[in-house]
Every structure is written in C-alpha cells, then in structure tokens.
Amino acid sequence: MITLYRRPDSAPADEIQAALDDMVIAYETEVVSDANALSDDVPTLPALRDEGEVFTDSKALETHLEELRELMHDWDRFQSDACYVEEDGSVC
C-alpha cells in the first residue's frame, strides 16, 4: 500500500495527493503535525512509501509518480473490455 506522509498545510503534498487522486490509485494519507512523530526512514516531508521504499527528494517523488502513472495506464488498458490498436497496427 502506498502511504503519503504530509503536513496539513503543504502545497507540495497537495500536488502529490492530487496526482495520486488523478491516477485513481489506492493510497493512505498520514498527516503529520509533529516532525518527531516521523519514523526513522522518513527524514523529511512530504514523503511517499511504496513497497518498503521511501521517496522524499522532489526529483525522486516526481520520478516515482511518473512510474505510478505508467503502471496505472497499463493497468487500465488491460482491465477493460476494450481492444486497442497499437501504432504498429497490432491489436490486443
């Protein structure tokens, strides 16, 4: 399960949460008001935990969000009753 750790009044965390909502991906949100309440592997906020890995750097967060977008795109593509014609003419 993906977990977003965030402060209540964080614009960067708002953007991450909006991106996750747009993807329609399952995640949990943990609002942290006291930095001392963070676990040792979450050094800064906002942070995303996914499959045991924690992303905090803005570049790492954006890269991981892009990977999640690709995952959800593929997931949606293969979970529907539709058939797609690829650029090379192949079909599903």
C-alpha positions in Angstrom: 0.0 0.0 0.0 1.2 3.5 -0.9 1.4 5.9 2.0 1.7 9.7 1.7 3.2 11.4 4.7 2.4 15.1 4.7 2.0 18.2 6.8 -1.5 19.6 6.9 -0.6 22.9 5.1 1.9 21.7 2.4 1.5 22.8 -1.2 3.9 20.2 -2.5 2.0 17.5 -0.6 -1.3 18.9 -2.1 0.2 18.4 -5.6 1.3 14.8 -4.8 -2.1 14.0 -3.3 -3.9 15.5 -6.4 -1.6 13.4 -8.7 -2.5 10.2 -6.8 -6.2 11.1 -6.9 -6.0 11.7 -10.6 -4.4 8.3 -11.1 -7.2 6.7 -9.1 -4.7 4.6 -7.3 -5.2 3.2 -3.7 -3.2 5.0 -1.1 -3.3 6.1 2.5 -2.6 9.6 3.8 -0.8 10.2 7.2 -1.0 13.8 8.2 2.0 14.6 10.5 1.9 17.8 12.5 4.9 16.9 14.7 8.2 16.1 13.0 9.2 14.0 16.0 6.3 11.6 15.1 8.1 10.5 11.9 9.7 7.1 11.7 13.4 6.9 11.2 13.1 6.1 7.5 11.0 9.2 6.7 13.5 12.0 7.1 11.5 14.8 5.5 8.0 15.7 4.3 6.3 15.2 2.0 7.2 11.6 1.6 5.8 8.5 -0.2 6.3 5.0 1.0 5.7 2.3 -1.7 6.6 -1.3 -1.2 9.0 -0.5 1.6 10.9 2.2 -0.3 10.6 5.8 0.9 10.8 8.8 -1.6 11.4 12.3 -0.2 13.5 14.2 -2.7 11.4 16.2 -5.1 13.1 14.6 -8.1 12.6 11.1 -6.7 9.0 11.9 -5.9 8.3 13.0 -9.4 10.1 10.1 -10.9 8.1 7.6 -8.8 4.8 9.4 -9.5 5.6 9.0 -13.2 6.3 5.3 -12.7 2.9 5.0 -10.9 1.2 6.8 -13.8 2.6 4.4 -16.3 1.6 1.4 -14.1 -2.0 2.7 -13.8 -2.1 3.4 -17.5 -1.1 -0.2 -18.3 -3.5 -1.5 -15.6 -6.4 0.5 -17.0 -5.5 -0.6 -20.5 -5.7 -4.3 -19.7 -8.6 -4.2 -17.3 -11.3 -3.0 -19.7 -13.4 -4.8 -22.3 -12.0 -2.6 -25.0 -9.4 -3.6 -27.6 -6.8 -1.1 -28.7 -5.0 -0.9 -32.0 -1.3 -0.1 -31.4 0.7 2.3 -33.5 2.3 -0.6 -35.3 -1.2 -2.0 -36.2 -1.2 -4.9 -33.7 -4.3 -5.4 -31.7 -4.9 -6.8 -28.2 
